Amino acid sequence: MTQNDEAWADAVASLPDLRRTQRSADTERVLGQIERGEVRVGPDAAREIAAKAEAAYGGAWHRATVRPISAAPAATPGADAA
């Protein structure tokens, strides 16, 4: 092993183990709230929140203004080359 190899090995050994994570205080707080049932998470909770927001403020997406990609007009090759 050369001196350069040894220096590289020492540098790598001094790096933190990236597979190991440390939870922040905010993470611990939020996970505790979830465990205690103070906040809800998941698709059912998201649907309930969305339904309440739509009832209070109206729908953000109206079917008349949103159309599937397949309904969009096809681009004409070379149309912008004029």
Buried (B, 14 or more C-beta within 10 A) or exposed (E): EEEEEEEEEEEEEEEEEEEEEEEEEEEEEBEEEEEEEEEEEEEEEEEEEEEEEEEEEEEEEEEEEEEEEEEEEEEEEEEEEE
